Amino acid sequence: MQIHTLVTMANRIGQFFESYSDRDEALAEISNHIHKFWDPRMRRELLSQMDAGATVDLLPIVVDAIAAHRSVLAV
């Protein structure tokens, strides 16, 4: 899957959870959603791109969620 598609999907998830009043809960829910519903290959590709510094197009809340809960997404 192309990284552009993954970024678009991750940003849509982030937009949904951005409305949560508790930011920590929103970050956890974003990472939980990606972990539950994304294939491990998709998660690995997103993490790989982030490691390469390709976070420009990701919403800040998505970047924060992935950084805060990376261990959940890496499995």
MDAnalysis code that builds the backbone (N, CA, C; Angstrom):
import MDAnalysis as mda
import numpy as np

u = mda.Universe.empty(225, n_residues=75, atom_resindex=np.repeat(np.arange(75), 3), trajectory=True)
u.add_TopologyAttr("name", ["N", "CA", "C"] * 75)
u.add_TopologyAttr("resid", np.arange(1, 76))
u.add_TopologyAttr("resname", ["MET", "GLN", "ILE", "HIS", "THR", "LEU", "VAL", "THR", "MET", "ALA", "ASN", "ARG", "ILE", "GLY", "GLN", "PHE", "PHE", "GLU", "SER", "TYR", "SER", "ASP", "ARG", "ASP", "GLU", "ALA", "LEU", "ALA", "GLU", "ILE", "SER", "ASN", "HIS", "ILE", "HIS", "LYS", "PHE", "TRP", "ASP", "PRO", "ARG", "MET", "ARG", "ARG", "GLU", "LEU", "LEU", "SER", "GLN", "MET", "ASP", "ALA", "GLY", "ALA", "THR", "VAL", "ASP", "LEU", "LEU", "PRO", "ILE", "VAL", "VAL", "ASP", "ALA", "ILE", "ALA", "ALA", "HIS", "ARG", "SER", "VAL", "LEU", "ALA", "VAL"])
u.atoms.positions = np.array([
    [0.846, -1.181, 0.000],
    [0.000, 0.000, 0.000],
    [0.890, 1.242, 0.000],
    [0.498, 2.220, -0.756],
    [1.300, 3.431, -0.856],
    [1.175, 4.272, 0.409],
    [2.261, 4.945, 0.744],
    [2.297, 5.735, 1.978],
    [1.249, 6.851, 1.947],
    [0.986, 7.409, 0.789],
    [-0.017, 8.475, 0.709],
    [-1.384, 7.977, 1.188],
    [-1.732, 6.768, 0.810],
    [-3.004, 6.177, 1.231],
    [-3.020, 5.950, 2.734],
    [-1.911, 5.459, 3.276],
    [-1.833, 5.223, 4.720],
    [-1.929, 6.530, 5.497],
    [-1.272, 7.565, 5.002],
    [-1.333, 8.871, 5.660],
    [-2.757, 9.408, 5.642],
    [-3.422, 9.276, 4.509],
    [-4.812, 9.737, 4.405],
    [-5.695, 8.997, 5.405],
    [-5.533, 7.689, 5.475],
    [-6.330, 6.892, 6.407],
    [-6.032, 7.274, 7.858],
    [-4.759, 7.408, 8.192],
    [-4.370, 7.767, 9.563],
    [-4.914, 9.145, 9.928],
    [-4.864, 10.073, 9.003],
    [-5.384, 11.418, 9.280],
    [-6.890, 11.417, 9.494],
    [-7.609, 10.584, 8.768],
    [-9.063, 10.491, 8.986],
    [-9.367, 9.952, 10.385],
    [-8.597, 8.977, 10.800],
    [-8.761, 8.445, 12.161],
    [-8.459, 9.547, 13.164],
    [-7.375, 10.265, 12.938],
    [-7.005, 11.363, 13.830],
    [-8.066, 12.438, 13.900],
    [-8.657, 12.778, 12.766],
    [-9.710, 13.794, 12.744],
    [-10.903, 13.377, 13.590],
    [-11.251, 12.104, 13.539],
    [-12.377, 11.628, 14.323],
    [-12.094, 11.770, 15.821],
    [-10.938, 11.304, 16.247],
    [-10.626, 11.299, 17.678],
    [-10.147, 12.650, 18.202],
    [-9.857, 13.581, 17.304],
    [-9.427, 14.908, 17.704],
    [-10.497, 15.638, 18.522],
    [-11.738, 15.230, 18.364],
    [-12.831, 15.889, 19.082],
    [-12.911, 15.468, 20.556],
    [-12.175, 14.443, 20.942],
    [-12.182, 14.010, 22.340],
    [-11.634, 15.123, 23.226],
    [-12.268, 15.335, 24.353],
    [-11.799, 16.384, 25.256],
    [-10.529, 15.963, 26.002],
    [-10.334, 14.684, 26.196],
    [-9.143, 14.167, 26.866],
    [-8.121, 13.761, 25.799],
    [-7.074, 14.561, 25.657],
    [-6.084, 14.319, 24.594],
    [-5.384, 12.972, 24.758],
    [-5.060, 12.585, 25.981],
    [-4.397, 11.299, 26.198],
    [-5.290, 10.143, 25.738],
    [-6.576, 10.262, 26.018],
    [-7.515, 9.235, 25.564],
    [-7.584, 9.210, 24.037],
    [-7.587, 10.386, 23.430],
    [-7.620, 10.463, 21.967],
    [-6.390, 9.793, 21.363],
    [-5.225, 10.062, 21.919],
    [-3.991, 9.447, 21.408],
    [-4.054, 7.929, 21.528],
    [-4.532, 7.455, 22.661],
    [-4.653, 6.006, 22.868],
    [-5.647, 5.394, 21.896],
    [-6.753, 6.071, 21.660],
    [-7.774, 5.539, 20.754],
    [-7.299, 5.514, 19.305],
    [-6.533, 6.514, 18.908],
    [-5.982, 6.521, 17.547],
    [-5.075, 5.314, 17.355],
    [-4.160, 5.107, 18.289],
    [-3.239, 3.973, 18.146],
    [-3.977, 2.642, 18.278],
    [-4.970, 2.567, 19.158],
    [-5.754, 1.334, 19.283],
    [-6.501, 1.022, 17.988],
    [-7.075, 2.039, 17.381],
    [-7.813, 1.828, 16.134],
    [-6.871, 1.317, 15.038],
    [-5.726, 1.956, 14.895],
    [-4.761, 1.520, 13.879],
    [-4.302, 0.097, 14.169],
    [-4.056, -0.203, 15.429],
    [-3.608, -1.558, 15.783],
    [-4.676, -2.605, 15.480],
    [-5.916, -2.300, 15.802],
    [-7.008, -3.262, 15.605],
    [-7.351, -3.506, 14.139],
    [-7.370, -2.448, 13.354],
    [-7.954, -2.534, 12.025],
    [-6.960, -2.496, 10.862],
    [-5.719, -2.210, 11.146],
    [-4.728, -2.188, 10.081],
    [-3.934, -3.484, 10.092],
    [-3.636, -3.961, 8.905],
    [-2.765, -5.114, 8.733],
    [-1.368, -4.756, 9.270],
    [-0.654, -5.715, 9.871],
    [0.692, -5.411, 10.382],
    [1.621, -4.802, 9.330],
    [1.479, -5.198, 8.076],
    [2.317, -4.620, 7.018],
    [2.040, -3.130, 6.857],
    [0.800, -2.732, 7.009],
    [0.435, -1.319, 6.908],
    [1.049, -0.538, 8.062],
    [0.966, -1.106, 9.259],
    [1.544, -0.437, 10.430],
    [3.051, -0.308, 10.288],
    [3.703, -1.387, 9.837],
    [5.162, -1.348, 9.662],
    [5.570, -0.294, 8.638],
    [4.814, -0.183, 7.561],
    [5.129, 0.814, 6.529],
    [5.001, 2.224, 7.087],
    [3.949, 2.493, 7.832],
    [3.770, 3.819, 8.425],
    [4.898, 4.123, 9.403],
    [5.242, 3.166, 10.259],
    [6.336, 3.375, 11.210],
    [7.664, 3.575, 10.491],
    [7.898, 2.818, 9.438],
    [9.123, 2.950, 8.657],
    [9.240, 4.347, 8.048],
    [8.140, 4.831, 7.505],
    [8.148, 6.170, 6.925],
    [8.366, 7.241, 7.986],
    [7.786, 7.041, 9.147],
    [8.009, 7.991, 10.241],
    [9.470, 7.985, 10.665],
    [10.069, 6.802, 10.741],
    [11.479, 6.699, 11.107],
    [12.374, 7.405, 10.094],
    [11.926, 7.428, 8.854],
    [12.684, 8.094, 7.791],
    [12.415, 9.596, 7.752],
    [11.567, 10.064, 8.670],
    [11.288, 11.497, 8.757],
    [10.132, 11.967, 7.893],
    [9.344, 11.054, 7.394],
    [8.231, 11.413, 6.503],
    [6.940, 11.621, 7.282],
    [6.931, 12.599, 8.158],
    [5.726, 12.874, 8.950],
    [5.060, 14.176, 8.529],
    [5.545, 14.796, 7.489],
    [5.074, 16.115, 7.081],
    [3.569, 16.159, 6.843],
    [3.036, 15.132, 6.213],
    [1.614, 15.151, 5.858],
    [0.695, 14.595, 6.938],
    [1.262, 14.037, 7.996],
    [0.429, 13.509, 9.090],
    [-0.019, 14.636, 9.999],
    [-1.246, 14.541, 10.459],
    [-1.730, 15.507, 11.446],
    [-0.905, 15.385, 12.723],
    [-0.677, 16.492, 13.419],
    [0.102, 16.434, 14.655],
    [-0.448, 15.437, 15.675],
    [-1.769, 15.321, 15.768],
    [-2.342, 14.391, 16.733],
    [-1.995, 12.947, 16.376],
    [-1.895, 12.649, 15.092],
    [-1.535, 11.295, 14.655],
    [-0.065, 11.034, 14.965],
    [0.788, 11.997, 14.687],
    [2.213, 11.858, 15.006],
    [2.387, 11.631, 16.503],
    [1.682, 12.405, 17.308],
    [1.773, 12.263, 18.765],
    [1.267, 10.901, 19.228],
    [0.174, 10.435, 18.634],
    [-0.393, 9.134, 19.007],
    [0.584, 8.010, 18.689],
    [1.178, 8.071, 17.525],
    [2.123, 7.027, 17.128],
    [3.364, 7.071, 18.007],
    [3.847, 8.261, 18.295],
    [5.027, 8.390, 19.157],
    [4.740, 7.893, 20.575],
    [3.565, 8.217, 21.084],
    [3.224, 7.846, 22.460],
    [2.920, 6.361, 22.621],
    [2.449, 5.736, 21.553],
    [2.003, 4.345, 21.643],
    [2.649, 3.451, 20.601],
    [3.865, 3.768, 20.268],
    [4.582, 3.038, 19.221],
    [4.685, 1.547, 19.527],
    [4.891, 1.199, 20.787],
    [5.051, -0.223, 21.141],
    [3.800, -1.022, 20.809],
    [2.632, -0.413, 20.900],
    [1.372, -1.078, 20.557],
    [1.306, -1.327, 19.058],
    [1.786, -0.364, 18.280],
    [1.680, -0.456, 16.830],
    [2.752, -1.336, 16.195],
    [3.833, -1.543, 16.889],
    [4.962, -2.291, 16.330],
    [4.725, -3.801, 16.313],
    [3.688, -4.272, 16.984],
    [3.426, -5.711, 17.015],
    [2.412, -6.123, 15.978],
])
